Amino acid sequence: MIARLWSARTTSVQSTRYLEHFWETVVPSLQTFSGYVCSSVLVRSHGDSVEILVSTVWQSLQAIEAFAGSDRETAVVASEAAALLTDYDRRVRHYEVAQMDGLFFRQSPLPDKPS
């Protein structure tokens, strides 16, 4: 299993709108991809600014490529979502899931990004 992490920044007001967008639009879209497992959104406030960390879990890198394309580290951000954010990462990070809810997974290094 592979976790895909992406972060963004926005205002307190817009963070609520982004969360609505995520659960109403993004999650249903993700669920159409074979190999999608689950997602979570974490938020951290800094005064009127809010940092958002999105984590999606996938069964394989091939499943991620079906979603993101051949450059799987490119962030997939719809224009409707981008309009709610003050800044966001253009690249994502992938991590092999070693343990989740008491389940252990074989650890092996992620293959390098294709050339």
C-alpha positions as CSV (number, residue, x, y, z in Angstrom):
1,M,0.0,0.0,0.0
2,I,1.2,3.5,-0.9
3,A,0.2,6.7,0.9
4,R,0.1,9.9,-1.3
5,L,0.6,13.1,0.7
6,W,-0.1,16.6,-0.5
7,S,-0.4,19.9,1.4
8,A,-1.9,23.3,0.8
9,R,-2.6,26.6,2.6
10,T,-5.8,28.7,2.8
11,T,-7.8,31.0,5.0
12,S,-10.0,29.8,7.9
13,V,-13.1,30.6,5.9
14,Q,-12.0,28.9,2.7
15,S,-10.8,25.8,4.6
16,T,-14.4,25.0,5.4
17,R,-15.3,25.3,1.8
18,Y,-12.3,23.2,0.7
19,L,-13.3,20.4,3.1
20,E,-16.9,20.5,1.7
21,H,-15.4,20.3,-1.9
22,F,-13.1,17.4,-0.9
23,W,-15.9,15.3,0.6
24,E,-18.6,16.2,-2.0
25,T,-16.4,16.1,-5.1
26,V,-12.9,14.7,-4.6
27,V,-13.8,11.5,-2.6
28,P,-16.5,10.4,-5.0
29,S,-14.1,10.9,-7.9
30,L,-11.3,9.0,-6.1
31,Q,-13.7,6.1,-5.4
32,T,-14.0,5.5,-9.2
33,F,-10.4,4.5,-9.5
34,S,-9.4,0.8,-9.0
35,G,-6.8,0.6,-6.3
36,Y,-8.0,3.6,-4.3
37,V,-8.3,2.6,-0.6
38,C,-9.1,5.6,1.6
39,S,-8.3,9.3,2.3
40,S,-8.0,11.7,5.2
41,V,-7.6,15.4,5.5
42,L,-5.7,17.0,8.4
43,V,-5.8,20.7,9.2
44,R,-3.6,23.0,11.3
45,S,-4.5,26.6,12.1
46,H,-2.0,29.4,12.3
47,G,-4.1,32.5,13.1
48,D,-6.3,33.1,10.1
49,S,-4.2,30.7,8.0
50,V,-4.9,27.0,7.7
51,E,-2.5,24.3,6.5
52,I,-4.2,21.3,4.9
53,L,-2.6,17.9,4.6
54,V,-4.4,15.4,2.4
55,S,-3.4,11.7,2.5
56,T,-4.8,9.2,0.1
57,V,-3.9,5.5,0.3
58,W,-3.6,3.3,-2.8
59,Q,-3.0,-0.4,-3.4
60,S,-0.1,0.2,-5.8
61,L,1.9,2.8,-7.7
62,Q,0.1,1.6,-10.8
63,A,-3.2,2.6,-9.2
64,I,-1.7,6.0,-8.5
65,E,-0.5,6.4,-12.1
66,A,-4.1,5.6,-13.3
67,F,-5.2,8.6,-11.2
68,A,-2.3,11.0,-11.6
69,G,-0.8,10.0,-14.9
70,S,2.7,8.8,-15.8
71,D,4.4,11.6,-13.7
72,R,2.8,10.3,-10.5
73,E,4.4,13.0,-8.3
74,T,2.4,15.7,-10.1
75,A,-0.4,17.1,-7.8
76,V,-3.9,16.7,-9.2
77,V,-5.8,19.9,-8.2
78,A,-9.0,20.9,-9.9
79,S,-9.5,24.5,-10.7
80,E,-12.4,24.7,-8.3
81,A,-10.1,23.5,-5.5
82,A,-7.2,25.8,-6.5
83,A,-9.6,28.8,-6.3
84,L,-10.2,28.0,-2.6
85,L,-6.5,27.8,-1.7
86,T,-3.9,30.6,-1.2
87,D,-1.0,28.2,-2.1
88,Y,-0.6,24.5,-2.7
89,D,2.2,22.0,-3.5
90,R,2.6,21.2,-7.2
91,R,4.3,17.9,-6.3
92,V,3.2,15.2,-3.9
93,R,5.2,12.7,-1.8
94,H,4.7,8.9,-1.7
95,Y,5.4,6.6,1.2
96,E,5.0,2.9,1.5
97,V,2.5,2.1,4.3
98,A,4.4,0.0,6.9
99,Q,1.6,-0.2,9.4
100,M,-2.0,0.8,9.5
101,D,-4.5,0.1,12.3
102,G,-2.3,-2.7,13.6
103,L,-1.8,-4.2,10.2
104,F,1.8,-4.7,9.1
105,F,3.0,-4.5,5.5
106,R,6.2,-5.7,4.0
107,Q,8.7,-2.9,3.7
108,S,10.6,-2.4,0.5
109,P,11.9,0.8,-1.0
110,L,9.7,2.6,-3.4
111,P,11.0,2.4,-7.0
112,D,12.4,5.5,-8.4
113,K,10.2,7.8,-10.5
114,P,10.3,6.7,-14.1
115,S,12.7,8.7,-16.3
